[in-house]
Amino acid sequence: MTYLELAPAISALRSRPEEFEFSNNALHHLRSRHSFHFVGDDDLLIHAACDCASLRASPQQTKAFHQAYRTWHAAYWRPLEINREFAAHFAPPPLWRRLAIWLLRRLLSWPEPTVTPSPVLRPAR
């Protein structure tokens, strides 16, 4: 049986990790628009608009690719996710929230209306 050669994808994953991302339970290669779904340690589904997906990968290369993916995920993707999440905590709030905060502060800073005491009426003598 003829198998798809995964060595170029493994090499790219190791040498150019920024070309990949993980979403929707799949590893995506951004430039080629190929996606890789791990069914198990030795099975891989490849989705591509070209004929690349017509051949299956060998179980041995699938295991090597899965190991390269695990290394990529731990060393590259997970730290990137953590840093993005951390940065999001310090991003400015959305416009609607900034306007609501501004309006609330404005309302709270209005001075209280001053009540002038009414003159005391004294009985006439």
MIGU-462081 format. One record per atom (N, C-alpha, C): residue number from 1; atom name; x, y, z. Coordinates in nm, 2 decimals. Example, Ala and Ser with C-alpha at 12.3 -4.5 7.8 and 13.67 -1.06 7.14 Angstrom:
# MIGU-462081
+-----+------+--------+--------+--------+
: seq : atom :     px :     py :     pz :
+-----+------+--------+--------+--------+
:   1 :    N :   1.32 :  -0.57 :   0.78 :
:   1 :   CA :   1.23 :  -0.45 :   0.78 :
:   1 :    C :   1.32 :  -0.33 :   0.78 :
:   2 :    N :   1.28 :  -0.22 :   0.71 :
:   2 :   CA :   1.37 :  -0.11 :   0.71 :
:   2 :    C :   1.29 :   0.00 :   0.79 :
+-----+------+--------+--------+--------+
//
This chain:
# MIGU-462081
+-----+------+--------+--------+--------+
: seq : atom :     px :     py :     pz :
+-----+------+--------+--------+--------+
:   1 :    N :   0.08 :  -0.12 :   0.00 :
:   1 :   CA :   0.00 :   0.00 :   0.00 :
:   1 :    C :   0.09 :   0.12 :   0.00 :
:   2 :    N :   0.05 :   0.23 :  -0.07 :
:   2 :   CA :   0.12 :   0.35 :  -0.08 :
:   2 :    C :   0.07 :   0.45 :   0.03 :
:   3 :    N :   0.16 :   0.51 :   0.10 :
:   3 :   CA :   0.12 :   0.60 :   0.21 :
:   3 :    C :   0.16 :   0.74 :   0.18 :
:   4 :    N :   0.09 :   0.83 :   0.24 :
:   4 :   CA :   0.13 :   0.97 :   0.23 :
:   4 :    C :   0.25 :   1.00 :   0.32 :
:   5 :    N :   0.35 :   1.07 :   0.27 :
:   5 :   CA :   0.47 :   1.09 :   0.34 :
:   5 :    C :   0.45 :   1.22 :   0.43 :
:   6 :    N :   0.45 :   1.19 :   0.56 :
:   6 :   CA :   0.43 :   1.30 :   0.66 :
:   6 :    C :   0.56 :   1.38 :   0.70 :
:   7 :    N :   0.67 :   1.33 :   0.65 :
:   7 :   CA :   0.80 :   1.40 :   0.70 :
:   7 :    C :   0.80 :   1.55 :   0.67 :
:   8 :    N :   0.75 :   1.60 :   0.56 :
:   8 :   CA :   0.75 :   1.75 :   0.54 :
:   8 :    C :   0.66 :   1.82 :   0.65 :
:   9 :    N :   0.55 :   1.76 :   0.68 :
:   9 :   CA :   0.46 :   1.82 :   0.78 :
:   9 :    C :   0.53 :   1.82 :   0.92 :
:  10 :    N :   0.59 :   1.70 :   0.95 :
:  10 :   CA :   0.66 :   1.69 :   1.08 :
:  10 :    C :   0.77 :   1.79 :   1.09 :
:  11 :    N :   0.85 :   1.81 :   0.98 :
:  11 :   CA :   0.96 :   1.90 :   0.98 :
:  11 :    C :   0.91 :   2.04 :   0.99 :
:  12 :    N :   0.80 :   2.08 :   0.92 :
:  12 :   CA :   0.74 :   2.21 :   0.93 :
:  12 :    C :   0.69 :   2.24 :   1.07 :
:  13 :    N :   0.63 :   2.14 :   1.13 :
:  13 :   CA :   0.58 :   2.16 :   1.27 :
:  13 :    C :   0.69 :   2.18 :   1.37 :
:  14 :    N :   0.81 :   2.12 :   1.35 :
:  14 :   CA :   0.92 :   2.14 :   1.44 :
:  14 :    C :   1.00 :   2.27 :   1.41 :
:  15 :    N :   1.01 :   2.30 :   1.28 :
:  15 :   CA :   1.10 :   2.42 :   1.25 :
:  15 :    C :   1.02 :   2.55 :   1.23 :
:  16 :    N :   0.89 :   2.54 :   1.20 :
:  16 :   CA :   0.82 :   2.66 :   1.18 :
:  16 :    C :   0.68 :   2.65 :   1.25 :
:  17 :    N :   0.69 :   2.65 :   1.39 :
:  17 :   CA :   0.57 :   2.63 :   1.46 :
:  17 :    C :   0.46 :   2.74 :   1.45 :
:  18 :    N :   0.51 :   2.86 :   1.41 :
:  18 :   CA :   0.41 :   2.97 :   1.40 :
:  18 :    C :   0.32 :   2.95 :   1.28 :
:  19 :    N :   0.35 :   2.86 :   1.19 :
:  19 :   CA :   0.26 :   2.83 :   1.07 :
:  19 :    C :   0.14 :   2.74 :   1.11 :
:  20 :    N :   0.13 :   2.70 :   1.23 :
:  20 :   CA :   0.02 :   2.61 :   1.27 :
:  20 :    C :  -0.06 :   2.67 :   1.38 :
:  21 :    N :  -0.18 :   2.63 :   1.39 :
:  21 :   CA :  -0.27 :   2.66 :   1.50 :
:  21 :    C :  -0.36 :   2.55 :   1.53 :
:  22 :    N :  -0.41 :   2.55 :   1.65 :
:  22 :   CA :  -0.50 :   2.44 :   1.69 :
:  22 :    C :  -0.64 :   2.50 :   1.72 :
:  23 :    N :  -0.74 :   2.45 :   1.66 :
:  23 :   CA :  -0.88 :   2.50 :   1.68 :
:  23 :    C :  -0.98 :   2.39 :   1.63 :
:  24 :    N :  -1.09 :   2.39 :   1.70 :
:  24 :   CA :  -1.20 :   2.29 :   1.66 :
:  24 :    C :  -1.14 :   2.15 :   1.66 :
:  25 :    N :  -1.06 :   2.11 :   1.76 :
:  25 :   CA :  -1.01 :   1.98 :   1.78 :
:  25 :    C :  -0.92 :   1.93 :   1.66 :
:  26 :    N :  -0.86 :   2.03 :   1.59 :
:  26 :   CA :  -0.78 :   1.99 :   1.47 :
:  26 :    C :  -0.66 :   2.08 :   1.47 :
:  27 :    N :  -0.55 :   2.03 :   1.42 :
:  27 :   CA :  -0.43 :   2.11 :   1.39 :
:  27 :    C :  -0.44 :   2.16 :   1.25 :
:  28 :    N :  -0.42 :   2.29 :   1.23 :
:  28 :   CA :  -0.43 :   2.35 :   1.10 :
:  28 :    C :  -0.30 :   2.41 :   1.06 :
:  29 :    N :  -0.26 :   2.38 :   0.94 :
:  29 :   CA :  -0.14 :   2.45 :   0.88 :
:  29 :    C :  -0.20 :   2.57 :   0.80 :
:  30 :    N :  -0.17 :   2.69 :   0.84 :
:  30 :   CA :  -0.23 :   2.81 :   0.78 :
:  30 :    C :  -0.20 :   2.83 :   0.64 :
:  31 :    N :  -0.07 :   2.81 :   0.60 :
:  31 :   CA :  -0.03 :   2.84 :   0.46 :
:  31 :    C :  -0.10 :   2.74 :   0.36 :
:  32 :    N :  -0.10 :   2.62 :   0.39 :
:  32 :   CA :  -0.15 :   2.52 :   0.30 :
:  32 :    C :  -0.30 :   2.49 :   0.31 :
:  33 :    N :  -0.35 :   2.54 :   0.43 :
:  33 :   CA :  -0.49 :   2.52 :   0.46 :
:  33 :    C :  -0.53 :   2.37 :   0.48 :
:  34 :    N :  -0.43 :   2.29 :   0.52 :
:  34 :   CA :  -0.45 :   2.15 :   0.55 :
:  34 :    C :  -0.49 :   2.14 :   0.70 :
:  35 :    N :  -0.58 :   2.05 :   0.74 :
:  35 :   CA :  -0.60 :   2.03 :   0.88 :
:  35 :    C :  -0.59 :   1.88 :   0.91 :
:  36 :    N :  -0.54 :   1.86 :   1.03 :
:  36 :   CA :  -0.51 :   1.72 :   1.08 :
:  36 :    C :  -0.59 :   1.69 :   1.20 :
:  37 :    N :  -0.67 :   1.58 :   1.20 :
:  37 :   CA :  -0.76 :   1.54 :   1.31 :
:  37 :    C :  -0.70 :   1.41 :   1.36 :
:  38 :    N :  -0.66 :   1.40 :   1.48 :
:  38 :   CA :  -0.61 :   1.28 :   1.54 :
:  38 :    C :  -0.72 :   1.20 :   1.59 :
:  39 :    N :  -0.74 :   1.08 :   1.53 :
:  39 :   CA :  -0.84 :   0.99 :   1.57 :
:  39 :    C :  -0.79 :   0.90 :   1.68 :
:  40 :    N :  -0.66 :   0.87 :   1.68 :
:  40 :   CA :  -0.60 :   0.79 :   1.79 :
:  40 :    C :  -0.45 :   0.81 :   1.77 :
:  41 :    N :  -0.37 :   0.74 :   1.85 :
:  41 :   CA :  -0.22 :   0.76 :   1.84 :
:  41 :    C :  -0.17 :   0.71 :   1.71 :
:  42 :    N :  -0.24 :   0.62 :   1.64 :
:  42 :   CA :  -0.18 :   0.57 :   1.51 :
:  42 :    C :  -0.28 :   0.59 :   1.40 :
:  43 :    N :  -0.38 :   0.69 :   1.41 :
:  43 :   CA :  -0.47 :   0.72 :   1.30 :
:  43 :    C :  -0.49 :   0.87 :   1.29 :
:  44 :    N :  -0.49 :   0.91 :   1.17 :
:  44 :   CA :  -0.49 :   1.06 :   1.14 :
:  44 :    C :  -0.58 :   1.08 :   1.02 :
:  45 :    N :  -0.67 :   1.18 :   1.03 :
:  45 :   CA :  -0.75 :   1.22 :   0.92 :
:  45 :    C :  -0.70 :   1.35 :   0.87 :
:  46 :    N :  -0.67 :   1.36 :   0.74 :
:  46 :   CA :  -0.62 :   1.48 :   0.68 :
:  46 :    C :  -0.73 :   1.54 :   0.59 :
:  47 :    N :  -0.76 :   1.67 :   0.61 :
:  47 :   CA :  -0.85 :   1.74 :   0.53 :
:  47 :    C :  -0.78 :   1.85 :   0.45 :
:  48 :    N :  -0.79 :   1.84 :   0.32 :
:  48 :   CA :  -0.73 :   1.94 :   0.23 :
:  48 :    C :  -0.81 :   1.95 :   0.10 :
:  49 :    N :  -0.80 :   2.07 :   0.04 :
:  49 :   CA :  -0.87 :   2.10 :  -0.08 :
:  49 :    C :  -0.81 :   2.03 :  -0.20 :
:  50 :    N :  -0.69 :   1.98 :  -0.19 :
:  50 :   CA :  -0.61 :   1.92 :  -0.30 :
:  50 :    C :  -0.62 :   1.77 :  -0.28 :
:  51 :    N :  -0.55 :   1.70 :  -0.36 :
:  51 :   CA :  -0.55 :   1.55 :  -0.35 :
:  51 :    C :  -0.46 :   1.49 :  -0.24 :
:  52 :    N :  -0.40 :   1.57 :  -0.16 :
:  52 :   CA :  -0.32 :   1.53 :  -0.05 :
:  52 :    C :  -0.39 :   1.43 :   0.04 :
:  53 :    N :  -0.52 :   1.46 :   0.06 :
:  53 :   CA :  -0.60 :   1.38 :   0.16 :
:  53 :    C :  -0.64 :   1.25 :   0.10 :
:  54 :    N :  -0.61 :   1.22 :  -0.03 :
:  54 :   CA :  -0.66 :   1.09 :  -0.08 :
:  54 :    C :  -0.57 :   0.97 :  -0.04 :
:  55 :    N :  -0.45 :   1.00 :   0.01 :
:  55 :   CA :  -0.37 :   0.89 :   0.07 :
:  55 :    C :  -0.37 :   0.89 :   0.22 :
:  56 :    N :  -0.37 :   0.78 :   0.28 :
:  56 :   CA :  -0.36 :   0.77 :   0.43 :
:  56 :    C :  -0.21 :   0.77 :   0.47 :
:  57 :    N :  -0.19 :   0.82 :   0.59 :
:  57 :   CA :  -0.05 :   0.82 :   0.64 :
:  57 :    C :  -0.03 :   0.68 :   0.71 :
:  58 :    N :   0.10 :   0.64 :   0.71 :
:  58 :   CA :   0.13 :   0.51 :   0.77 :
:  58 :    C :   0.12 :   0.53 :   0.92 :
:  59 :    N :   0.09 :   0.42 :   0.99 :
:  59 :   CA :   0.07 :   0.42 :   1.14 :
:  59 :    C :   0.20 :   0.47 :   1.20 :
:  60 :    N :   0.32 :   0.43 :   1.15 :
:  60 :   CA :   0.45 :   0.47 :   1.21 :
:  60 :    C :   0.46 :   0.62 :   1.20 :
:  61 :    N :   0.44 :   0.68 :   1.08 :
:  61 :   CA :   0.45 :   0.82 :   1.06 :
:  61 :    C :   0.34 :   0.90 :   1.14 :
:  62 :    N :   0.23 :   0.84 :   1.15 :
:  62 :   CA :   0.12 :   0.91 :   1.23 :
:  62 :    C :   0.16 :   0.92 :   1.37 :
:  63 :    N :   0.22 :   0.81 :   1.43 :
:  63 :   CA :   0.27 :   0.82 :   1.56 :
:  63 :    C :   0.38 :   0.93 :   1.58 :
:  64 :    N :   0.47 :   0.94 :   1.48 :
:  64 :   CA :   0.58 :   1.04 :   1.48 :
:  64 :    C :   0.52 :   1.18 :   1.47 :
:  65 :    N :   0.42 :   1.19 :   1.39 :
:  65 :   CA :   0.35 :   1.32 :   1.37 :
:  65 :    C :   0.28 :   1.36 :   1.50 :
:  66 :    N :   0.21 :   1.26 :   1.56 :
:  66 :   CA :   0.14 :   1.29 :   1.68 :
:  66 :    C :   0.23 :   1.33 :   1.80 :
:  67 :    N :   0.35 :   1.27 :   1.80 :
:  67 :   CA :   0.45 :   1.30 :   1.90 :
:  67 :    C :   0.50 :   1.45 :   1.88 :
:  68 :    N :   0.53 :   1.48 :   1.75 :
:  68 :   CA :   0.57 :   1.61 :   1.71 :
:  68 :    C :   0.46 :   1.71 :   1.75 :
:  69 :    N :   0.34 :   1.68 :   1.73 :
:  69 :   CA :   0.22 :   1.76 :   1.77 :
:  69 :    C :   0.22 :   1.79 :   1.92 :
:  70 :    N :   0.24 :   1.68 :   2.00 :
:  70 :   CA :   0.24 :   1.69 :   2.14 :
:  70 :    C :   0.35 :   1.79 :   2.19 :
:  71 :    N :   0.46 :   1.77 :   2.13 :
:  71 :   CA :   0.58 :   1.86 :   2.16 :
:  71 :    C :   0.54 :   2.00 :   2.12 :
:  72 :    N :   0.49 :   2.03 :   2.00 :
:  72 :   CA :   0.45 :   2.16 :   1.96 :
:  72 :    C :   0.35 :   2.22 :   2.05 :
:  73 :    N :   0.25 :   2.14 :   2.09 :
:  73 :   CA :   0.14 :   2.19 :   2.17 :
:  73 :    C :   0.19 :   2.23 :   2.31 :
:  74 :    N :   0.28 :   2.16 :   2.37 :
:  74 :   CA :   0.33 :   2.19 :   2.50 :
:  74 :    C :   0.43 :   2.30 :   2.50 :
:  75 :    N :   0.52 :   2.31 :   2.39 :
:  75 :   CA :   0.63 :   2.40 :   2.39 :
:  75 :    C :   0.59 :   2.53 :   2.32 :
:  76 :    N :   0.49 :   2.53 :   2.23 :
:  76 :   CA :   0.46 :   2.65 :   2.15 :
:  76 :    C :   0.32 :   2.69 :   2.17 :
:  77 :    N :   0.22 :   2.61 :   2.15 :
:  77 :   CA :   0.08 :   2.65 :   2.15 :
:  77 :    C :   0.03 :   2.69 :   2.28 :
:  78 :    N :   0.05 :   2.60 :   2.38 :
:  78 :   CA :   0.00 :   2.63 :   2.52 :
:  78 :    C :   0.05 :   2.76 :   2.58 :
:  79 :    N :   0.18 :   2.78 :   2.57 :
:  79 :   CA :   0.23 :   2.91 :   2.62 :
:  79 :    C :   0.17 :   3.03 :   2.54 :
:  80 :    N :   0.15 :   3.01 :   2.41 :
:  80 :   CA :   0.09 :   3.12 :   2.34 :
:  80 :    C :  -0.06 :   3.14 :   2.38 :
:  81 :    N :  -0.13 :   3.04 :   2.41 :
:  81 :   CA :  -0.27 :   3.05 :   2.46 :
:  81 :    C :  -0.27 :   3.12 :   2.60 :
:  82 :    N :  -0.18 :   3.08 :   2.68 :
:  82 :   CA :  -0.17 :   3.14 :   2.82 :
:  82 :    C :  -0.14 :   3.29 :   2.81 :
:  83 :    N :  -0.04 :   3.33 :   2.72 :
:  83 :   CA :  -0.01 :   3.47 :   2.71 :
:  83 :    C :  -0.12 :   3.55 :   2.64 :
:  84 :    N :  -0.20 :   3.49 :   2.55 :
:  84 :   CA :  -0.31 :   3.56 :   2.49 :
:  84 :    C :  -0.42 :   3.58 :   2.60 :
:  85 :    N :  -0.44 :   3.48 :   2.68 :
:  85 :   CA :  -0.54 :   3.49 :   2.78 :
:  85 :    C :  -0.50 :   3.60 :   2.89 :
:  86 :    N :  -0.37 :   3.60 :   2.92 :
:  86 :   CA :  -0.32 :   3.70 :   3.02 :
:  86 :    C :  -0.34 :   3.84 :   2.96 :
:  87 :    N :  -0.30 :   3.86 :   2.84 :
:  87 :   CA :  -0.31 :   3.99 :   2.78 :
:  87 :    C :  -0.45 :   4.04 :   2.77 :
:  88 :    N :  -0.55 :   3.94 :   2.75 :
:  88 :   CA :  -0.69 :   3.98 :   2.74 :
:  88 :    C :  -0.74 :   4.03 :   2.87 :
:  89 :    N :  -0.68 :   3.99 :   2.98 :
:  89 :   CA :  -0.72 :   4.05 :   3.11 :
:  89 :    C :  -0.69 :   4.19 :   3.12 :
:  90 :    N :  -0.60 :   4.24 :   3.05 :
:  90 :   CA :  -0.56 :   4.38 :   3.06 :
:  90 :    C :  -0.60 :   4.47 :   2.94 :
:  91 :    N :  -0.67 :   4.41 :   2.85 :
:  91 :   CA :  -0.72 :   4.48 :   2.73 :
:  91 :    C :  -0.82 :   4.59 :   2.78 :
:  92 :    N :  -0.83 :   4.70 :   2.71 :
:  92 :   CA :  -0.93 :   4.80 :   2.75 :
:  92 :    C :  -1.07 :   4.74 :   2.73 :
:  93 :    N :  -1.16 :   4.78 :   2.82 :
:  93 :   CA :  -1.30 :   4.72 :   2.81 :
:  93 :    C :  -1.37 :   4.77 :   2.68 :
:  94 :    N :  -1.47 :   4.70 :   2.64 :
:  94 :   CA :  -1.54 :   4.74 :   2.52 :
:  94 :    C :  -1.60 :   4.88 :   2.53 :
:  95 :    N :  -1.63 :   4.94 :   2.42 :
:  95 :   CA :  -1.67 :   5.08 :   2.42 :
:  95 :    C :  -1.80 :   5.09 :   2.50 :
:  96 :    N :  -1.90 :   5.00 :   2.49 :
:  96 :   CA :  -2.02 :   5.02 :   2.56 :
:  96 :    C :  -2.00 :   5.02 :   2.71 :
:  97 :    N :  -1.90 :   4.94 :   2.76 :
:  97 :   CA :  -1.87 :   4.94 :   2.90 :
:  97 :    C :  -1.80 :   5.07 :   2.95 :
:  98 :    N :  -1.71 :   5.12 :   2.86 :
:  98 :   CA :  -1.64 :   5.24 :   2.90 :
:  98 :    C :  -1.75 :   5.36 :   2.91 :
:  99 :    N :  -1.84 :   5.36 :   2.81 :
:  99 :   CA :  -1.95 :   5.46 :   2.82 :
:  99 :    C :  -2.03 :   5.45 :   2.94 :
: 100 :    N :  -2.07 :   5.32 :   2.98 :
: 100 :   CA :  -2.15 :   5.30 :   3.10 :
: 100 :    C :  -2.08 :   5.35 :   3.22 :
: 101 :    N :  -1.95 :   5.32 :   3.23 :
: 101 :   CA :  -1.87 :   5.36 :   3.35 :
: 101 :    C :  -1.86 :   5.51 :   3.35 :
: 102 :    N :  -1.84 :   5.57 :   3.24 :
: 102 :   CA :  -1.83 :   5.72 :   3.23 :
: 102 :    C :  -1.96 :   5.78 :   3.28 :
: 103 :    N :  -2.07 :   5.73 :   3.23 :
: 103 :   CA :  -2.20 :   5.78 :   3.26 :
: 103 :    C :  -2.23 :   5.77 :   3.41 :
: 104 :    N :  -2.20 :   5.65 :   3.47 :
: 104 :   CA :  -2.22 :   5.63 :   3.61 :
: 104 :    C :  -2.13 :   5.72 :   3.69 :
: 105 :    N :  -2.01 :   5.74 :   3.66 :
: 105 :   CA :  -1.92 :   5.83 :   3.73 :
: 105 :    C :  -1.97 :   5.98 :   3.72 :
: 106 :    N :  -2.03 :   6.01 :   3.60 :
: 106 :   CA :  -2.08 :   6.14 :   3.58 :
: 106 :    C :  -2.20 :   6.17 :   3.68 :
: 107 :    N :  -2.29 :   6.06 :   3.68 :
: 107 :   CA :  -2.41 :   6.08 :   3.76 :
: 107 :    C :  -2.37 :   6.08 :   3.91 :
: 108 :    N :  -2.27 :   6.00 :   3.95 :
: 108 :   CA :  -2.23 :   6.00 :   4.09 :
: 108 :    C :  -2.16 :   6.13 :   4.13 :
: 109 :    N :  -2.10 :   6.20 :   4.04 :
: 109 :   CA :  -2.02 :   6.32 :   4.07 :
: 109 :    C :  -2.10 :   6.45 :   4.07 :
: 110 :    N :  -2.23 :   6.44 :   4.03 :
: 110 :   CA :  -2.31 :   6.56 :   4.03 :
: 110 :    C :  -2.33 :   6.61 :   4.17 :
: 111 :    N :  -2.32 :   6.73 :   4.19 :
: 111 :   CA :  -2.33 :   6.78 :   4.33 :
: 111 :    C :  -2.48 :   6.77 :   4.38 :
: 112 :    N :  -2.49 :   6.75 :   4.51 :
: 112 :   CA :  -2.63 :   6.74 :   4.57 :
: 112 :    C :  -2.69 :   6.87 :   4.56 :
: 113 :    N :  -2.82 :   6.88 :   4.53 :
: 113 :   CA :  -2.89 :   7.01 :   4.53 :
: 113 :    C :  -2.89 :   7.07 :   4.67 :
: 114 :    N :  -2.85 :   7.19 :   4.68 :
: 114 :   CA :  -2.85 :   7.25 :   4.81 :
: 114 :    C :  -2.99 :   7.29 :   4.85 :
: 115 :    N :  -3.02 :   7.26 :   4.97 :
: 115 :   CA :  -3.15 :   7.30 :   5.03 :
: 115 :    C :  -3.13 :   7.42 :   5.12 :
: 116 :    N :  -3.19 :   7.52 :   5.08 :
: 116 :   CA :  -3.18 :   7.64 :   5.17 :
: 116 :    C :  -3.29 :   7.63 :   5.28 :
: 117 :    N :  -3.25 :   7.65 :   5.40 :
: 117 :   CA :  -3.35 :   7.64 :   5.50 :
: 117 :    C :  -3.45 :   7.76 :   5.49 :
: 118 :    N :  -3.57 :   7.73 :   5.52 :
: 118 :   CA :  -3.68 :   7.83 :   5.51 :
: 118 :    C :  -3.66 :   7.92 :   5.63 :
: 119 :    N :  -3.69 :   8.05 :   5.61 :
: 119 :   CA :  -3.68 :   8.14 :   5.72 :
: 119 :    C :  -3.77 :   8.10 :   5.83 :
: 120 :    N :  -3.73 :   8.12 :   5.95 :
: 120 :   CA :  -3.81 :   8.09 :   6.07 :
: 120 :    C :  -3.91 :   8.20 :   6.09 :
: 121 :    N :  -4.03 :   8.17 :   6.09 :
: 121 :   CA :  -4.13 :   8.27 :   6.11 :
: 121 :    C :  -4.16 :   8.29 :   6.26 :
: 122 :    N :  -4.14 :   8.41 :   6.30 :
: 122 :   CA :  -4.16 :   8.44 :   6.45 :
: 122 :    C :  -4.30 :   8.51 :   6.46 :
: 123 :    N :  -4.36 :   8.47 :   6.57 :
: 123 :   CA :  -4.49 :   8.53 :   6.59 :
: 123 :    C :  -4.47 :   8.69 :   6.61 :
: 124 :    N :  -4.57 :   8.76 :   6.57 :
: 124 :   CA :  -4.56 :   8.91 :   6.58 :
: 124 :    C :  -4.59 :   8.94 :   6.73 :
: 125 :    N :  -4.53 :   9.05 :   6.78 :
: 125 :   CA :  -4.55 :   9.09 :   6.91 :
: 125 :    C :  -4.63 :   9.21 :   6.92 :
+-----+------+--------+--------+--------+
//
